[in-house]
Amino acid sequence: MKEAGYEVHVYGKNDLFTPESAALSTDVYTNVNGPPQKNKSVPTQPLEVCNDFLCHPMEGTYRDHNDYHNLKAGMDFINKRKPGDKPFIIFLPLTFPHCPYTAHEPFYSMYDKNNISPLRPICEKKPLHHELIRQYRHLDRSNMNKLQAVYMGMISFTDTLLGELMDCVENAGIKNQTMLIASSDHGDYAGDYGLIEKWSSGCEDVLTRVPLLVTGPGFQKGRRVYEQTELFDIMATILESAGITPEHTHYARSLLPQLQGDHGDSKRAVFCEGGFNQNELYCSAGADRPDHSYSRGPGNIYYAKGLQEHERPESVGRFTMIRTLTHKLVLRTYGLNELYDLAADPLELKNVYGEDSYTGIQAELERRMLDWYIATSDSVPMDEDPRGF
């Protein structure tokens, strides 16, 4: 986008850019912080008793939060724009909703723990990390409803920020020429399956099926697309909407047709992958390095996670997932594989991998996964090689 003449601003948490790539990809990149004392997360229980990330409310108001300060930086940029300025793209990688589970009031207490939907229960035939997360963190199942309620409050905080951004775009008079996308990089267990946070080798829908909301000129208002998409599609959608032709091979699909009213591909499968091989645990949370949370000792809220990965590395082994509208298959290099009949079991409570009645669909998904790896394992550059090839 920068090479195509757009002014690119990024405000917020950086899980994306190296210093070198930030300079190449952005005009402005910064993380604006609010008052430190009003962004503190104080656990409700000693970590050695129950390290479940549930914390007391933050001090101050939501406008003290770092996310609001980064949002305000983006809105200030919008409000200072003048006619004739370059087109722009703003990326706001905010931290909420994310553990630790806390928020400023009124969001912290916005939802009653006794009035939330039933959480997904603890199930049999689940991968090893389920059992070990509960064990290493000494999780108390009686806290899970409260934890979920606070997490919902964090989402409502984020919704409030989105509303302020939408008002800013409208008041600046650029609503009819601006695309706005709201999504997330991952979800959270937040009490489902008796678990918290996320996990590098977990791919339940609560972790991988994230919101994707888009508004913009020429898009059909109020339309919901039921066919599957991938987060990677955001890249292809933005490039096509800006009239930019990619100069590399990719496997994303532009969502402009669906945004303009067409149906998606009901036969499409989507994929995700993660975890670590045994020879690359140096980059896991359990690595013996001074800069890793595990090495900082039991007083760190991520100590239990790092200790688990350090002592039980098989619980964070590599996996790959294929999901259709009706089934999900997960294959792991270590531990239990998974297969779910999403039509009959949308909450992924019964792992049917290896059951005789699912032999056919299991083989079909394994073949589709192999086909996907073959098709995407290598890409030929579009520019001509200097050797004349």
C-alpha positions in Angstrom: 0.0 0.0 0.0 2.9 2.4 0.8 4.5 1.6 -2.6 1.2 2.3 -4.3 1.1 5.8 -2.9 -0.9 5.3 0.3 0.0 6.9 3.6 0.3 4.0 6.1 -0.2 4.6 9.8 0.0 1.9 12.5 -0.9 2.6 16.1 -0.9 -0.2 18.7 0.6 -3.5 19.7 3.3 -4.8 17.4 3.1 -8.6 16.8 3.8 -8.0 13.1 6.7 -5.7 12.1 10.4 -6.0 12.5 12.2 -2.6 12.8 13.4 -3.0 9.2 10.0 -4.0 7.7 8.2 -1.3 9.7 10.3 1.4 7.9 9.6 -0.2 4.5 5.9 -0.7 5.1 4.7 2.2 7.1 5.0 6.0 7.3 4.1 6.1 11.0 4.3 3.3 13.5 4.0 3.9 17.2 2.4 2.4 20.3 0.8 5.2 22.4 0.6 4.3 26.1 -1.8 5.6 28.7 -1.1 6.1 32.4 0.8 3.0 33.6 -0.8 2.9 37.0 -4.2 2.8 35.4 -3.4 -0.1 33.1 -2.2 -2.5 35.7 -3.7 -6.0 36.0 -3.9 -7.2 39.6 -4.8 -11.0 39.9 -7.8 -11.9 42.1 -5.9 -14.9 43.5 -2.2 -15.6 44.2 -0.6 -17.1 41.1 0.6 -20.2 42.9 -3.0 -20.9 44.0 -4.8 -20.3 40.7 -3.1 -18.7 37.8 -6.3 -18.1 35.7 -5.5 -14.6 34.5 -8.7 -13.3 36.2 -7.8 -9.8 37.6 -9.5 -7.0 39.6 -10.9 -4.0 37.6 -8.5 -1.5 36.3 -8.3 2.0 37.9 -9.7 5.0 36.1 -11.9 5.0 33.0 -11.6 3.2 29.6 -10.1 6.4 28.2 -7.0 5.7 30.3 -6.4 2.4 28.5 -3.6 2.1 25.9 -6.1 0.9 23.3 -8.1 4.2 23.6 -4.9 6.3 23.3 -3.9 4.4 20.1 -7.4 4.8 18.7 -7.3 8.5 19.5 -4.0 8.8 17.6 -5.7 7.3 14.6 -8.7 9.5 14.9 -6.5 12.6 15.3 -4.8 11.7 12.0 -8.1 11.4 10.3 -9.4 14.7 11.7 -6.2 16.6 10.6 -6.5 15.4 7.0 -7.1 18.1 4.3 -8.6 17.8 0.8 -6.0 16.6 -1.7 -4.0 14.5 0.9 -2.8 11.1 -0.1 -5.1 8.2 0.4 -4.5 6.4 3.6 -4.6 3.1 5.5 -4.7 3.0 9.3 -4.0 -0.3 11.1 -5.1 -0.3 14.8 -3.8 -3.6 16.4 -5.4 -3.2 19.8 -4.8 -5.5 22.8 -8.3 -6.1 24.0 -10.0 -8.5 24.3 -7.1 -10.4 25.6 -6.0 -12.0 28.8 -5.4 -11.0 31.6 -9.1 -10.8 32.0 -9.8 -7.3 33.3 -11.2 -4.0 32.2 -12.2 -0.6 33.5 -15.6 -0.1 34.9 -18.4 -0.2 33.7 -17.2 -2.9 31.3 -15.7 -5.1 34.0 -19.1 -5.6 35.7 -21.3 -5.2 32.6 -22.3 -8.9 32.4 -23.6 -11.1 35.2 -21.8 -14.3 35.5 -25.1 -16.0 36.3 -26.7 -14.9 33.0 -24.2 -16.0 30.4 -24.7 -18.9 27.9 -23.5 -22.3 29.2 -19.8 -22.8 28.6 -18.5 -25.8 26.7 -17.8 -28.6 29.2 -14.6 -30.6 29.8 -14.6 -33.4 27.3 -12.9 -36.7 26.7 -10.6 -37.5 23.7 -9.1 -34.0 23.7 -5.5 -33.2 23.0 -3.0 -33.3 25.8 -2.8 -29.5 26.3 -6.3 -29.4 27.6 -5.5 -31.5 30.7 -2.1 -29.9 31.2 -3.3 -26.3 31.1 -5.8 -27.1 33.9 -3.1 -28.9 35.8 -0.2 -26.4 35.5 -2.4 -23.4 36.2 -4.4 -25.0 39.0 -7.6 -23.8 37.4 -10.7 -23.5 39.5 -13.8 -24.3 37.4 -16.0 -22.2 39.7 -14.2 -19.1 38.4 -14.9 -19.8 34.7 -18.3 -18.0 34.4 -16.9 -14.9 36.0 -13.9 -15.0 33.7 -16.2 -15.3 30.7 -18.4 -12.4 31.9 -15.3 -10.2 32.2 -14.1 -11.3 28.8 -17.5 -10.3 27.3 -17.0 -6.9 29.0 -13.7 -6.5 27.3 -15.3 -7.2 24.0 -17.9 -4.5 24.7 -15.0 -2.1 25.5 -13.6 -2.9 22.0 -17.1 -2.4 20.5 -17.2 1.1 22.1 -13.9 2.0 20.5 -15.1 0.8 17.1 -18.2 2.9 17.5 -16.1 6.0 18.2 -14.0 5.3 15.2 -17.1 4.9 13.0 -18.4 8.2 14.3 -15.0 9.8 13.5 -15.0 8.6 9.9 -18.6 9.8 9.4 -18.0 13.2 11.0 -14.9 13.7 8.9 -17.1 13.3 5.8 -15.2 10.3 4.4 -17.6 7.5 5.2 -18.6 7.1 1.6 -15.1 6.6 0.4 -13.6 4.6 3.3 -13.5 0.8 3.9 -13.5 -0.2 7.5 -12.6 -3.7 8.6 -12.9 -5.1 12.2 -11.5 -8.5 13.0 -9.1 -10.4 15.3 -6.0 -12.5 15.1 -7.5 -15.2 17.4 -10.1 -16.0 19.9 -9.9 -17.2 23.5 -11.0 -20.2 25.5 -12.3 -17.8 28.2 -13.7 -20.7 30.3 -14.8 -23.0 27.5 -13.6 -26.6 28.0 -12.5 -25.5 31.5 -9.6 -23.6 29.8 -8.2 -20.1 29.6 -6.2 -18.0 27.1 -5.3 -19.7 23.8 -2.7 -22.4 22.9 -0.3 -22.7 20.1 -1.6 -26.2 19.1 -5.2 -25.5 19.7 -7.6 -24.8 16.9 -11.1 -25.1 18.3 -13.6 -22.6 16.8 -13.5 -20.5 19.9 -9.9 -19.8 19.0 -9.9 -19.8 15.2 -13.4 -18.6 14.1 -13.1 -14.9 14.7 -15.4 -12.0 13.8 -15.0 -10.3 10.4 -17.1 -7.2 9.8 -16.6 -4.9 6.8 -18.3 -1.8 5.7 -17.6 0.4 2.7 -18.9 2.2 -0.4 -20.8 -0.1 -2.7 -21.1 -2.9 -0.2 -24.5 -4.5 0.5 -25.7 -3.2 3.9 -26.6 -5.8 6.6 -25.5 -8.8 4.5 -24.2 -11.9 6.4 -21.9 -14.3 4.5 -22.2 -17.9 5.7 -19.6 -19.4 3.5 -16.1 -19.8 4.9 -13.4 -17.2 4.6 -9.8 -16.8 5.9 -8.1 -13.8 7.5 -5.6 -13.9 4.7 -8.5 -12.8 2.4 -8.4 -9.3 4.0 -5.1 -8.7 2.2 -6.5 -9.7 -1.2 -9.7 -7.7 -0.6 -7.8 -4.5 0.3 -5.5 -4.8 -2.7 -8.3 -5.3 -5.2 -10.4 -2.5 -3.7 -7.3 -0.2 -4.2 -6.7 -1.4 -7.7 -3.3 -2.9 -6.8 -2.1 -6.0 -8.6 0.0 -8.3 -6.4 3.5 -8.9 -7.5 3.7 -12.3 -5.8 1.7 -15.5 -5.8 -0.7 -15.9 -2.9 -3.6 -18.1 -2.1 -6.0 -15.6 -0.6 -9.3 -14.7 -2.2 -10.8 -11.2 -2.5 -14.1 -10.9 -0.6 -15.3 -8.0 -2.8 -17.9 -10.2 -4.6 -19.5 -11.3 -1.3 -19.4 -7.7 0.0 -21.3 -6.6 -3.1 -23.9 -9.2 -2.7 -22.7 -12.5 -4.2 -22.5 -15.8 -2.4 -19.2 -17.3 -1.3 -17.9 -20.8 -2.1 -19.8 -23.3 0.0 -17.3 -26.0 -1.0 -14.3 -24.0 0.2 -12.1 -25.5 2.9 -10.1 -23.3 5.2 -6.8 -24.1 7.0 -4.7 -23.2 10.0 -1.5 -24.5 11.5 0.7 -23.9 14.5 2.8 -25.4 17.3 6.5 -26.3 17.4 8.7 -29.2 16.4 10.9 -30.7 19.0 13.9 -29.1 17.3 12.5 -25.5 17.4 11.4 -25.2 21.0 14.0 -22.4 21.4 11.2 -20.1 20.1 8.5 -21.4 22.4 7.4 -19.9 25.7 9.3 -22.7 27.5 12.7 -21.8 26.1 15.6 -21.3 28.6 16.3 -17.7 27.6 16.4 -14.7 30.0 13.9 -12.8 27.9 11.2 -15.5 28.1 8.5 -15.4 30.7 9.3 -18.9 31.9 12.8 -17.8 32.9 11.5 -14.8 34.9 10.1 -17.1 37.6 6.8 -17.9 39.3 5.9 -14.3 39.8 5.2 -13.9 36.1 1.7 -14.5 34.9 3.0 -16.5 31.9 5.3 -18.7 34.0 2.8 -21.6 34.1 2.5 -21.6 30.4 6.3 -21.5 29.8 6.8 -24.2 32.4 4.3 -26.5 30.7 5.9 -26.0 27.3 9.3 -26.6 28.9 8.4 -29.7 30.8 5.8 -31.2 28.4 6.9 -30.0 24.9 4.7 -32.6 23.3 1.7 -30.6 24.4 2.6 -27.8 22.0 3.6 -29.9 19.0 2.9 -28.9 15.4 -0.6 -29.4 13.9 -2.5 -28.6 10.8 -6.3 -28.2 10.5 -8.7 -28.3 7.6 -12.3 -27.1 8.1 -15.3 -27.3 5.8 -18.8 -26.1 6.6 -19.6 -29.6 8.0 -16.4 -31.1 9.4 -13.1 -30.3 10.9 -10.0 -32.5 10.9 -6.8 -31.8 13.0 -3.6 -33.8 12.5 -0.8 -33.5 15.0 2.9 -34.6 15.0 2.6 -35.4 18.7 -0.5 -36.7 20.5 -4.2 -36.9 19.7 -5.7 -36.2 16.3 -9.2 -34.8 16.1 -12.3 -35.0 13.8 -15.6 -33.3 14.5 -18.9 -33.5 12.7 -19.8 -29.8 12.9 -23.3 -30.3 11.5 -24.2 -32.7 14.4 -21.7 -31.3 17.0 -21.0 -27.6 16.4 -19.5 -27.1 19.8 -16.8 -29.7 19.1 -17.6 -31.9 22.1 -17.2 -35.4 20.6 -14.0 -36.3 18.8 -14.9 -39.0 16.3 -11.4 -39.4 14.8 -10.8 -43.1 14.0 -14.5 -44.1 14.3 -15.6 -46.5 11.6 -18.7 -44.5 10.6 -16.4 -41.5 9.7 -13.7 -43.4 7.8 -14.9 -42.0 4.4 -15.0 -38.3 5.5 -11.7 -38.7 7.4 -9.9 -40.0 4.3 -11.4 -37.3 2.1 -10.3 -34.5 4.4 -6.8 -36.0 4.7 -6.6 -36.1 1.0 -7.7 -32.5 0.7 -5.2 -31.4 3.3 -2.4 -33.2 1.3 -3.6 -31.6 -1.9 -3.5 -28.2 -0.2 0.1 -28.7 1.0 1.2 -29.8 -2.4 -0.5 -26.9 -4.1 0.9 -24.2 -1.7 4.3 -25.6 -0.8 6.1 -23.5 -3.4 5.5 -20.4 -5.5 7.3 -19.4 -8.7 8.4 -15.7 -8.6 6.6 -13.5 -11.1 9.6 -11.5 -12.0 12.1 -12.9 -14.5 15.3 -14.4 -13.1 18.5 -12.6 -14.1 19.7 -15.9 -15.5 17.0 -15.7 -18.1 14.8 -18.4 -16.7 
